[in-house]
Amino acid sequence: MVLILSPFASSSPDGLEKVAQAKGFSHKGEQWSLWHYAPMRDYAIPWIKNEMVSTAFSGMIGILAIFLLILGFGQLVRKRSKT
């Protein structure tokens, strides 16, 4: 589903970005050093030139990463409850 719908997501800023821009403090968030090293900054994969394809695959990778984190956490909880 994410592969089909994510390319049609709005490129307009979300609510938090819009408020930050309106109030004049959006530059402070951009200065935070951790985001400069984010692997898929702005929901894009740098080596894929087609923006729609890049957005779709970055969404799919994000969902897969969250799924694997939750699966791993579930395994840890399961092991702990057995001991």
N, CA, C and O atoms as CSV, one atom per row, in Angstrom:
chain,resi,resn,atom,element,x,y,z
A,1,MET,N,N,0.819,-1.183,0.000
A,1,MET,CA,C,0.000,0.000,0.000
A,1,MET,C,C,0.872,1.260,0.000
A,1,MET,O,O,0.584,2.231,-0.699
A,2,VAL,N,N,1.960,1.220,0.812
A,2,VAL,CA,C,2.830,2.387,0.880
A,2,VAL,C,C,3.494,2.671,-0.461
A,2,VAL,O,O,3.723,3.831,-0.803
A,3,LEU,N,N,3.804,1.638,-1.217
A,3,LEU,CA,C,4.412,1.837,-2.533
A,3,LEU,C,C,3.470,2.543,-3.494
A,3,LEU,O,O,3.914,3.265,-4.386
A,4,ILE,N,N,2.187,2.338,-3.318
A,4,ILE,CA,C,1.206,2.927,-4.217
A,4,ILE,C,C,0.844,4.358,-3.801
A,4,ILE,O,O,0.748,5.242,-4.652
A,5,LEU,N,N,0.643,4.589,-2.503
A,5,LEU,CA,C,0.133,5.883,-2.049
A,5,LEU,C,C,1.200,6.920,-1.720
A,5,LEU,O,O,0.950,8.115,-1.875
A,6,SER,N,N,2.376,6.503,-1.274
A,6,SER,CA,C,3.370,7.488,-0.841
A,6,SER,C,C,3.833,8.446,-1.928
A,6,SER,O,O,4.123,9.600,-1.610
A,7,PRO,N,N,3.921,8.041,-3.193
A,7,PRO,CA,C,4.330,9.030,-4.200
A,7,PRO,C,C,3.346,10.185,-4.363
A,7,PRO,O,O,3.703,11.227,-4.912
A,8,PHE,N,N,2.131,10.013,-3.900
A,8,PHE,CA,C,1.122,11.063,-4.031
A,8,PHE,C,C,1.019,11.945,-2.792
A,8,PHE,O,O,0.128,12.790,-2.701
A,9,ALA,N,N,1.926,11.751,-1.838
A,9,ALA,CA,C,1.914,12.570,-0.628
A,9,ALA,C,C,2.225,14.023,-0.980
A,9,ALA,O,O,2.957,14.301,-1.929
A,10,SER,N,N,1.673,14.917,-0.223
A,10,SER,CA,C,1.864,16.343,-0.477
A,10,SER,C,C,3.311,16.745,-0.217
A,10,SER,O,O,3.931,16.281,0.740
A,11,SER,N,N,3.835,17.598,-1.066
A,11,SER,CA,C,5.186,18.110,-0.853
A,11,SER,C,C,5.165,19.374,0.001
A,11,SER,O,O,6.218,19.931,0.313
A,12,SER,N,N,3.980,19.826,0.377
A,12,SER,CA,C,3.860,20.991,1.253
A,12,SER,C,C,4.323,20.627,2.659
A,12,SER,O,O,4.246,19.464,3.054
A,13,PRO,N,N,4.802,21.613,3.416
A,13,PRO,CA,C,5.262,21.306,4.776
A,13,PRO,C,C,4.109,20.805,5.654
A,13,PRO,O,O,2.963,21.224,5.492
A,14,ASP,N,N,4.435,19.901,6.585
A,14,ASP,CA,C,3.403,19.420,7.500
A,14,ASP,C,C,3.106,20.504,8.534
A,14,ASP,O,O,3.686,21.588,8.476
A,15,GLY,N,N,2.215,20.222,9.470
A,15,GLY,CA,C,1.775,21.221,10.434
A,15,GLY,C,C,2.897,21.808,11.264
A,15,GLY,O,O,2.959,23.024,11.443
A,16,LEU,N,N,3.787,20.968,11.774
A,16,LEU,CA,C,4.885,21.464,12.602
A,16,LEU,C,C,5.847,22.328,11.793
A,16,LEU,O,O,6.289,23.374,12.266
A,17,GLU,N,N,6.172,21.898,10.582
A,17,GLU,CA,C,7.059,22.690,9.724
A,17,GLU,C,C,6.431,24.035,9.372
A,17,GLU,O,O,7.111,25.062,9.350
A,18,LYS,N,N,5.145,24.019,9.101
A,18,LYS,CA,C,4.448,25.249,8.715
A,18,LYS,C,C,4.439,26.257,9.864
A,18,LYS,O,O,4.667,27.446,9.641
A,19,VAL,N,N,4.178,25.797,11.086
A,19,VAL,CA,C,4.187,26.680,12.250
A,19,VAL,C,C,5.598,27.211,12.488
A,19,VAL,O,O,5.773,28.396,12.773
A,20,ALA,N,N,6.597,26.351,12.373
A,20,ALA,CA,C,7.983,26.781,12.572
A,20,ALA,C,C,8.384,27.840,11.552
A,20,ALA,O,O,9.089,28.794,11.880
A,21,GLN,N,N,7.932,27.666,10.319
A,21,GLN,CA,C,8.226,28.663,9.294
A,21,GLN,C,C,7.488,29.967,9.565
A,21,GLN,O,O,8.051,31.051,9.409
A,22,ALA,N,N,6.223,29.858,9.971
A,22,ALA,CA,C,5.416,31.057,10.237
A,22,ALA,C,C,5.959,31.845,11.435
A,22,ALA,O,O,5.941,33.076,11.434
A,23,LYS,N,N,6.441,31.127,12.455
A,23,LYS,CA,C,6.950,31.785,13.663
A,23,LYS,C,C,8.428,32.154,13.552
A,23,LYS,O,O,8.973,32.826,14.427
A,24,GLY,N,N,9.071,31.709,12.472
A,24,GLY,CA,C,10.449,32.114,12.207
A,24,GLY,C,C,11.533,31.360,12.944
A,24,GLY,O,O,12.624,31.895,13.144
A,25,PHE,N,N,11.261,30.118,13.358
A,25,PHE,CA,C,12.314,29.360,14.028
A,25,PHE,C,C,12.624,28.032,13.331
A,25,PHE,O,O,13.210,27.139,13.943
A,26,SER,N,N,12.245,27.895,12.081
A,26,SER,CA,C,12.499,26.636,11.365
A,26,SER,C,C,13.986,26.388,11.155
A,26,SER,O,O,14.415,25.237,11.069
A,27,HIS,N,N,14.773,27.449,11.073
A,27,HIS,CA,C,16.214,27.287,10.868
A,27,HIS,C,C,16.895,26.601,12.054
A,27,HIS,O,O,17.942,25.976,11.885
A,28,LYS,N,N,16.318,26.710,13.239
A,28,LYS,CA,C,16.911,26.076,14.420
A,28,LYS,C,C,16.867,24.557,14.319
A,28,LYS,O,O,17.808,23.884,14.740
A,29,GLY,N,N,15.799,24.015,13.774
A,29,GLY,CA,C,15.697,22.570,13.610
A,29,GLY,C,C,16.637,22.045,12.543
A,29,GLY,O,O,17.118,20.915,12.636
A,30,GLU,N,N,16.900,22.848,11.542
A,30,GLU,CA,C,17.801,22.428,10.473
A,30,GLU,C,C,19.250,22.418,10.928
A,30,GLU,O,O,20.087,21.761,10.309
A,31,GLN,N,N,19.553,23.126,11.985
A,31,GLN,CA,C,20.913,23.185,12.482
A,31,GLN,C,C,21.278,21.992,13.359
A,31,GLN,O,O,22.453,21.788,13.662
A,32,TRP,N,N,20.310,21.220,13.759
A,32,TRP,CA,C,20.582,20.076,14.625
A,32,TRP,C,C,21.405,19.070,13.862
A,32,TRP,O,O,20.978,18.605,12.805
A,33,SER,N,N,22.557,18.726,14.358
A,33,SER,CA,C,23.548,17.971,13.590
A,33,SER,C,C,23.129,16.537,13.259
A,33,SER,O,O,23.574,16.006,12.241
A,34,LEU,N,N,22.308,15.901,14.060
A,34,LEU,CA,C,21.941,14.508,13.788
A,34,LEU,C,C,21.206,14.368,12.461
A,34,LEU,O,O,21.414,13.385,11.751
A,35,TRP,N,N,20.351,15.326,12.108
A,35,TRP,CA,C,19.579,15.232,10.873
A,35,TRP,C,C,20.442,15.361,9.632
A,35,TRP,O,O,20.041,14.916,8.556
A,36,HIS,N,N,21.603,15.953,9.755
A,36,HIS,CA,C,22.483,16.082,8.591
A,36,HIS,C,C,23.043,14.736,8.156
A,36,HIS,O,O,23.501,14.585,7.024
A,37,TYR,N,N,23.006,13.768,9.048
A,37,TYR,CA,C,23.541,12.440,8.748
A,37,TYR,C,C,22.450,11.383,8.619
A,37,TYR,O,O,22.748,10.189,8.595
A,38,ALA,N,N,21.208,11.802,8.537
A,38,ALA,CA,C,20.096,10.862,8.412
A,38,ALA,C,C,20.215,10.112,7.085
A,38,ALA,O,O,20.513,10.731,6.063
A,39,PRO,N,N,19.991,8.809,7.074
A,39,PRO,CA,C,20.175,8.038,5.845
A,39,PRO,C,C,19.175,8.373,4.739
A,39,PRO,O,O,19.529,8.327,3.561
A,40,MET,N,N,17.940,8.707,5.092
A,40,MET,CA,C,16.931,9.038,4.075
A,40,MET,C,C,16.299,10.380,4.424
A,40,MET,O,O,15.104,10.466,4.706
A,41,ARG,N,N,17.098,11.393,4.400
A,41,ARG,CA,C,16.644,12.741,4.741
A,41,ARG,C,C,15.563,13.191,3.759
A,41,ARG,O,O,15.695,12.988,2.552
A,42,ASP,N,N,14.518,13.790,4.263
A,42,ASP,CA,C,13.382,14.268,3.465
A,42,ASP,C,C,12.695,13.152,2.690
A,42,ASP,O,O,12.187,13.382,1.593
A,43,TYR,N,N,12.675,11.944,3.252
A,43,TYR,CA,C,11.983,10.798,2.656
A,43,TYR,C,C,12.465,10.515,1.243
A,43,TYR,O,O,11.658,10.236,0.356
A,44,ALA,N,N,13.752,10.582,1.029
A,44,ALA,CA,C,14.309,10.350,-0.301
A,44,ALA,C,C,15.543,9.461,-0.201
A,44,ALA,O,O,16.290,9.512,0.776
A,45,ILE,N,N,15.735,8.661,-1.216
A,45,ILE,CA,C,16.936,7.843,-1.341
A,45,ILE,C,C,17.827,8.552,-2.360
A,45,ILE,O,O,17.445,8.697,-3.521
A,46,PRO,N,N,19.007,8.993,-1.934
A,46,PRO,CA,C,19.822,9.867,-2.782
A,46,PRO,C,C,20.186,9.303,-4.160
A,46,PRO,O,O,20.267,10.067,-5.121
A,47,TRP,N,N,20.404,8.007,-4.281
A,47,TRP,CA,C,20.852,7.449,-5.559
A,47,TRP,C,C,19.703,7.132,-6.515
A,47,TRP,O,O,19.953,6.728,-7.651
A,48,ILE,N,N,18.456,7.305,-6.087
A,48,ILE,CA,C,17.311,7.136,-6.983
A,48,ILE,C,C,16.862,8.519,-7.432
A,48,ILE,O,O,16.432,9.332,-6.614
A,49,LYS,N,N,16.962,8.785,-8.727
A,49,LYS,CA,C,16.690,10.128,-9.248
A,49,LYS,C,C,15.198,10.439,-9.380
A,49,LYS,O,O,14.805,11.597,-9.244
A,50,ASN,N,N,14.366,9.444,-9.638
A,50,ASN,CA,C,12.929,9.658,-9.771
A,50,ASN,C,C,12.346,9.902,-8.379
A,50,ASN,O,O,12.409,9.029,-7.513
A,51,GLU,N,N,11.779,11.093,-8.168
A,51,GLU,CA,C,11.292,11.477,-6.840
A,51,GLU,C,C,10.170,10.575,-6.335
A,51,GLU,O,O,10.147,10.225,-5.155
A,52,MET,N,N,9.244,10.194,-7.210
A,52,MET,CA,C,8.126,9.349,-6.783
A,52,MET,C,C,8.608,7.961,-6.374
A,52,MET,O,O,8.150,7.415,-5.370
A,53,VAL,N,N,9.513,7.399,-7.135
A,53,VAL,CA,C,10.052,6.067,-6.815
A,53,VAL,C,C,10.873,6.141,-5.526
A,53,VAL,O,O,10.783,5.257,-4.674
A,54,SER,N,N,11.665,7.190,-5.393
A,54,SER,CA,C,12.487,7.371,-4.199
A,54,SER,C,C,11.627,7.485,-2.945
A,54,SER,O,O,11.937,6.876,-1.920
A,55,THR,N,N,10.557,8.255,-3.021
A,55,THR,CA,C,9.640,8.403,-1.885
A,55,THR,C,C,8.974,7.079,-1.538
A,55,THR,O,O,8.848,6.731,-0.364
A,56,ALA,N,N,8.552,6.349,-2.549
A,56,ALA,CA,C,7.885,5.060,-2.311
A,56,ALA,C,C,8.830,4.078,-1.629
A,56,ALA,O,O,8.451,3.425,-0.657
A,57,PHE,N,N,10.048,3.971,-2.129
A,57,PHE,CA,C,10.984,3.016,-1.543
A,57,PHE,C,C,11.467,3.446,-0.164
A,57,PHE,O,O,11.707,2.592,0.690
A,58,SER,N,N,11.616,4.743,0.076
A,58,SER,CA,C,12.018,5.175,1.410
A,58,SER,C,C,10.908,4.873,2.421
A,58,SER,O,O,11.191,4.510,3.562
A,59,GLY,N,N,9.648,5.022,2.005
A,59,GLY,CA,C,8.537,4.653,2.871
A,59,GLY,C,C,8.524,3.165,3.173
A,59,GLY,O,O,8.287,2.749,4.307
A,60,MET,N,N,8.780,2.372,2.148
A,60,MET,CA,C,8.810,0.915,2.330
A,60,MET,C,C,9.967,0.505,3.252
A,60,MET,O,O,9.802,-0.365,4.107
A,61,ILE,N,N,11.117,1.123,3.079
A,61,ILE,CA,C,12.267,0.819,3.940
A,61,ILE,C,C,11.965,1.232,5.375
A,61,ILE,O,O,12.327,0.519,6.310
A,62,GLY,N,N,11.303,2.376,5.563
A,62,GLY,CA,C,10.937,2.822,6.906
A,62,GLY,C,C,9.981,1.864,7.590
A,62,GLY,O,O,10.150,1.542,8.766
A,63,ILE,N,N,8.992,1.415,6.866
A,63,ILE,CA,C,8.032,0.459,7.426
A,63,ILE,C,C,8.720,-0.854,7.770
A,63,ILE,O,O,8.458,-1.436,8.822
A,64,LEU,N,N,9.593,-1.320,6.892
A,64,LEU,CA,C,10.336,-2.558,7.151
A,64,LEU,C,C,11.232,-2.410,8.380
A,64,LEU,O,O,11.325,-3.329,9.195
A,65,ALA,N,N,11.890,-1.262,8.515
A,65,ALA,CA,C,12.761,-1.036,9.675
A,65,ALA,C,C,11.962,-1.053,10.977
A,65,ALA,O,O,12.385,-1.670,11.954
A,66,ILE,N,N,10.819,-0.383,10.998
A,66,ILE,CA,C,9.980,-0.370,12.197
A,66,ILE,C,C,9.462,-1.775,12.507
A,66,ILE,O,O,9.427,-2.186,13.667
A,67,PHE,N,N,9.063,-2.507,11.469
A,67,PHE,CA,C,8.590,-3.878,11.664
A,67,PHE,C,C,9.679,-4.740,12.301
A,67,PHE,O,O,9.412,-5.497,13.234
A,68,LEU,N,N,10.907,-4.619,11.791
A,68,LEU,CA,C,12.006,-5.426,12.327
A,68,LEU,C,C,12.351,-5.020,13.759
A,68,LEU,O,O,12.677,-5.880,14.578
A,69,LEU,N,N,12.285,-3.736,14.073
A,69,LEU,CA,C,12.521,-3.297,15.446
A,69,LEU,C,C,11.467,-3.855,16.395
A,69,LEU,O,O,11.794,-4.331,17.482
A,70,ILE,N,N,10.219,-3.797,15.988
A,70,ILE,CA,C,9.136,-4.321,16.827
A,70,ILE,C,C,9.259,-5.835,16.976
A,70,ILE,O,O,9.039,-6.375,18.060
A,71,LEU,N,N,9.607,-6.511,15.902
A,71,LEU,CA,C,9.797,-7.961,15.951
A,71,LEU,C,C,10.932,-8.320,16.917
A,71,LEU,O,O,10.798,-9.240,17.723
A,72,GLY,N,N,12.036,-7.597,16.830
A,72,GLY,CA,C,13.160,-7.841,17.741
A,72,GLY,C,C,12.794,-7.564,19.183
A,72,GLY,O,O,13.162,-8.325,20.077
A,73,PHE,N,N,12.072,-6.480,19.415
A,73,PHE,CA,C,11.630,-6.157,20.771
A,73,PHE,C,C,10.696,-7.241,21.302
A,73,PHE,O,O,10.781,-7.630,22.467
A,74,GLY,N,N,9.815,-7.720,20.444
A,74,GLY,CA,C,8.906,-8.799,20.842
A,74,GLY,C,C,9.663,-10.068,21.219
A,74,GLY,O,O,9.296,-10.753,22.174
A,75,GLN,N,N,10.708,-10.377,20.475
A,75,GLN,CA,C,11.531,-11.550,20.785
A,75,GLN,C,C,12.222,-11.390,22.138
A,75,GLN,O,O,12.301,-12.343,22.914
A,76,LEU,N,N,12.721,-10.189,22.420
A,76,LEU,CA,C,13.363,-9.945,23.723
A,76,LEU,C,C,12.371,-10.104,24.865
A,76,LEU,O,O,12.686,-10.715,25.886
A,77,VAL,N,N,11.190,-9.564,24.697
A,77,VAL,CA,C,10.169,-9.673,25.747
A,77,VAL,C,C,9.767,-11.121,25.924
A,77,VAL,O,O,9.568,-11.576,27.050
A,78,ARG,N,N,9.647,-11.841,24.841
A,78,ARG,CA,C,9.264,-13.252,24.900
A,78,ARG,C,C,10.312,-14.086,25.623
A,78,ARG,O,O,9.966,-14.939,26.441
A,79,LYS,N,N,11.588,-13.849,25.332
A,79,LYS,CA,C,12.669,-14.565,26.022
A,79,LYS,C,C,12.684,-14.247,27.504
A,79,LYS,O,O,12.900,-15.127,28.337
A,80,ARG,N,N,12.454,-12.984,27.826
A,80,ARG,CA,C,12.471,-12.570,29.209
A,80,ARG,C,C,11.339,-13.180,30.012
A,80,ARG,O,O,11.517,-13.536,31.177
A,81,SER,N,N,10.168,-13.300,29.388
A,81,SER,CA,C,9.021,-13.824,30.123
A,81,SER,C,C,9.149,-15.326,30.361
A,81,SER,O,O,8.536,-15.859,31.287
A,82,LYS,N,N,9.942,-16.017,29.532
A,82,LYS,CA,C,10.144,-17.454,29.722
A,82,LYS,C,C,11.109,-17.746,30.863
A,82,LYS,O,O,11.038,-18.811,31.476
A,83,THR,N,N,12.008,-16.812,31.153
A,83,THR,CA,C,13.006,-17.075,32.203
A,83,THR,C,C,12.549,-16.619,33.558
A,83,THR,O,O,13.277,-16.771,34.539
